């Protein structure tokens, strides 16, 4: 198995996630795209661990999984709060902090 | 590279075929996540992507990470997403305005970024062959991970547990009704 396989797959997943973050208007869908990005990073870390023949990449991938779980919990709580205050989670309508 | 050269090298052909099949499914599902107009469908396509990532972990000899991926992402994060969708949407079904007005800008940005990443990856790691691990190494992977967590990475592990605690408390504080 070539290292380029894993790295190109995760680059493609990363770019699809970036497109989702830019294009989506619904806050929950933006969070899903962020999950795509974090998973592509994890795939890279595991591939590098296999390439270097150690387990440090696995350890960092597990760290990223834990941080992603925390991020989704806080992010969805924020989305719920925004929905409760505005009855909408469209990100382009959140303009109160615009200068 | 010709097929004969691939067969003559020490690349495992069955492993590669499995990789490409799973990768094609994952890419199709990822495109569906960012292109479907139904939020629930996007969440279900995301399950396919996350399961495909777990399968790729197993191909890369990372069983512990794969099981953690299934438990944390497919088990917990997807339930959170579905609850978030249910609590923030009055109607289930296709939505007409899930994209921003300027969503087309994302296509050149993503393509340009993929071009740069693909060029640099191919330039740096072309012909780097991943050597399969021996069964002894695979059997001791989990032991090595726990040695890492309780040895060199003990302080980051404790810090991460505080991050999780703070996130749990913060999510409760943000989401409760006062």
HADDOCK unambig.tbl for C-alpha pairs under 7 A between the chains (distance, minus, plus):
assign (segid A and resid 1 and name CA) (segid B and resid 11 and name CA) 5.29 0.50 0.50
assign (segid A and resid 1 and name CA) (segid B and resid 12 and name CA) 6.17 0.50 0.50
assign (segid A and resid 1 and name CA) (segid B and resid 16 and name CA) 6.06 0.50 0.50
assign (segid A and resid 1 and name CA) (segid B and resid 129 and name CA) 5.83 0.50 0.50
assign (segid A and resid 1 and name CA) (segid B and resid 130 and name CA) 5.41 0.50 0.50
assign (segid A and resid 2 and name CA) (segid B and resid 127 and name CA) 6.63 0.50 0.50
assign (segid A and resid 2 and name CA) (segid B and resid 128 and name CA) 5.84 0.50 0.50
assign (segid A and resid 2 and name CA) (segid B and resid 129 and name CA) 4.49 0.50 0.50
assign (segid A and resid 2 and name CA) (segid B and resid 130 and name CA) 5.56 0.50 0.50
assign (segid A and resid 3 and name CA) (segid B and resid 125 and name CA) 6.69 0.50 0.50
assign (segid A and resid 3 and name CA) (segid B and resid 128 and name CA) 5.66 0.50 0.50
assign (segid A and resid 3 and name CA) (segid B and resid 129 and name CA) 5.91 0.50 0.50
assign (segid A and resid 3 and name CA) (segid B and resid 130 and name CA) 5.77 0.50 0.50
assign (segid A and resid 4 and name CA) (segid B and resid 121 and name CA) 6.82 0.50 0.50
assign (segid A and resid 4 and name CA) (segid B and resid 122 and name CA) 6.50 0.50 0.50
assign (segid A and resid 4 and name CA) (segid B and resid 125 and name CA) 6.15 0.50 0.50
assign (segid A and resid 4 and name CA) (segid B and resid 126 and name CA) 6.36 0.50 0.50
assign (segid A and resid 7 and name CA) (segid B and resid 121 and name CA) 6.82 0.50 0.50
assign (segid A and resid 8 and name CA) (segid B and resid 118 and name CA) 6.18 0.50 0.50
assign (segid A and resid 9 and name CA) (segid B and resid 23 and name CA) 6.90 0.50 0.50
assign (segid A and resid 11 and name CA) (segid B and resid 114 and name CA) 6.35 0.50 0.50
assign (segid A and resid 11 and name CA) (segid B and resid 117 and name CA) 6.37 0.50 0.50
assign (segid A and resid 11 and name CA) (segid B and resid 118 and name CA) 6.98 0.50 0.50
assign (segid A and resid 12 and name CA) (segid B and resid 114 and name CA) 6.37 0.50 0.50
assign (segid A and resid 13 and name CA) (segid B and resid 27 and name CA) 6.99 0.50 0.50
assign (segid A and resid 15 and name CA) (segid B and resid 110 and name CA) 4.99 0.50 0.50
assign (segid A and resid 15 and name CA) (segid B and resid 113 and name CA) 6.58 0.50 0.50
assign (segid A and resid 15 and name CA) (segid B and resid 114 and name CA) 5.95 0.50 0.50
assign (segid A and resid 16 and name CA) (segid B and resid 30 and name CA) 6.86 0.50 0.50
assign (segid A and resid 16 and name CA) (segid B and resid 31 and name CA) 6.83 0.50 0.50
assign (segid A and resid 16 and name CA) (segid B and resid 110 and name CA) 6.75 0.50 0.50
assign (segid A and resid 18 and name CA) (segid B and resid 110 and name CA) 6.43 0.50 0.50
assign (segid A and resid 19 and name CA) (segid B and resid 106 and name CA) 4.88 0.50 0.50
assign (segid A and resid 19 and name CA) (segid B and resid 107 and name CA) 6.42 0.50 0.50
assign (segid A and resid 19 and name CA) (segid B and resid 110 and name CA) 5.60 0.50 0.50
assign (segid A and resid 20 and name CA) (segid B and resid 34 and name CA) 5.10 0.50 0.50
assign (segid A and resid 22 and name CA) (segid B and resid 103 and name CA) 6.57 0.50 0.50
assign (segid A and resid 22 and name CA) (segid B and resid 106 and name CA) 5.52 0.50 0.50
assign (segid A and resid 23 and name CA) (segid B and resid 99 and name CA) 5.55 0.50 0.50
assign (segid A and resid 23 and name CA) (segid B and resid 100 and name CA) 5.60 0.50 0.50
assign (segid A and resid 23 and name CA) (segid B and resid 103 and name CA) 4.12 0.50 0.50
assign (segid A and resid 23 and name CA) (segid B and resid 106 and name CA) 5.90 0.50 0.50
assign (segid A and resid 24 and name CA) (segid B and resid 98 and name CA) 6.02 0.50 0.50
assign (segid A and resid 24 and name CA) (segid B and resid 99 and name CA) 4.46 0.50 0.50
assign (segid A and resid 24 and name CA) (segid B and resid 100 and name CA) 5.73 0.50 0.50
assign (segid A and resid 25 and name CA) (segid B and resid 98 and name CA) 5.21 0.50 0.50
assign (segid A and resid 25 and name CA) (segid B and resid 99 and name CA) 4.73 0.50 0.50
assign (segid A and resid 25 and name CA) (segid B and resid 100 and name CA) 4.95 0.50 0.50
assign (segid A and resid 26 and name CA) (segid B and resid 98 and name CA) 5.61 0.50 0.50
assign (segid A and resid 29 and name CA) (segid B and resid 39 and name CA) 6.89 0.50 0.50
assign (segid A and resid 46 and name CA) (segid B and resid 57 and name CA) 6.98 0.50 0.50
assign (segid A and resid 46 and name CA) (segid B and resid 60 and name CA) 6.97 0.50 0.50
assign (segid A and resid 47 and name CA) (segid B and resid 60 and name CA) 6.55 0.50 0.50
assign (segid A and resid 50 and name CA) (segid B and resid 60 and name CA) 6.52 0.50 0.50
assign (segid A and resid 50 and name CA) (segid B and resid 130 and name CA) 6.58 0.50 0.50
assign (segid A and resid 51 and name CA) (segid B and resid 130 and name CA) 5.43 0.50 0.50
assign (segid A and resid 55 and name CA) (segid B and resid 141 and name CA) 6.97 0.50 0.50
assign (segid A and resid 55 and name CA) (segid B and resid 144 and name CA) 6.74 0.50 0.50
assign (segid A and resid 55 and name CA) (segid B and resid 145 and name CA) 6.28 0.50 0.50
assign (segid A and resid 58 and name CA) (segid B and resid 65 and name CA) 6.51 0.50 0.50
assign (segid A and resid 59 and name CA) (segid B and resid 145 and name CA) 6.30 0.50 0.50
assign (segid A and resid 62 and name CA) (segid B and resid 65 and name CA) 6.55 0.50 0.50
assign (segid A and resid 69 and name CA) (segid B and resid 77 and name CA) 6.50 0.50 0.50
assign (segid A and resid 70 and name CA) (segid B and resid 164 and name CA) 5.74 0.50 0.50
assign (segid A and resid 70 and name CA) (segid B and resid 167 and name CA) 5.52 0.50 0.50
assign (segid A and resid 73 and name CA) (segid B and resid 167 and name CA) 6.98 0.50 0.50
assign (segid A and resid 73 and name CA) (segid B and resid 171 and name CA) 6.16 0.50 0.50
assign (segid A and resid 74 and name CA) (segid B and resid 167 and name CA) 6.01 0.50 0.50
assign (segid A and resid 74 and name CA) (segid B and resid 170 and name CA) 6.67 0.50 0.50
assign (segid A and resid 74 and name CA) (segid B and resid 171 and name CA) 4.89 0.50 0.50
assign (segid A and resid 76 and name CA) (segid B and resid 84 and name CA) 6.22 0.50 0.50
assign (segid A and resid 77 and name CA) (segid B and resid 171 and name CA) 5.29 0.50 0.50
assign (segid A and resid 77 and name CA) (segid B and resid 174 and name CA) 5.77 0.50 0.50
assign (segid A and resid 77 and name CA) (segid B and resid 175 and name CA) 5.10 0.50 0.50
assign (segid A and resid 78 and name CA) (segid B and resid 174 and name CA) 6.41 0.50 0.50
assign (segid A and resid 80 and name CA) (segid B and resid 88 and name CA) 6.61 0.50 0.50
assign (segid A and resid 80 and name CA) (segid B and resid 175 and name CA) 6.46 0.50 0.50
assign (segid A and resid 81 and name CA) (segid B and resid 174 and name CA) 6.58 0.50 0.50
assign (segid A and resid 81 and name CA) (segid B and resid 175 and name CA) 6.05 0.50 0.50
assign (segid A and resid 83 and name CA) (segid B and resid 88 and name CA) 6.24 0.50 0.50
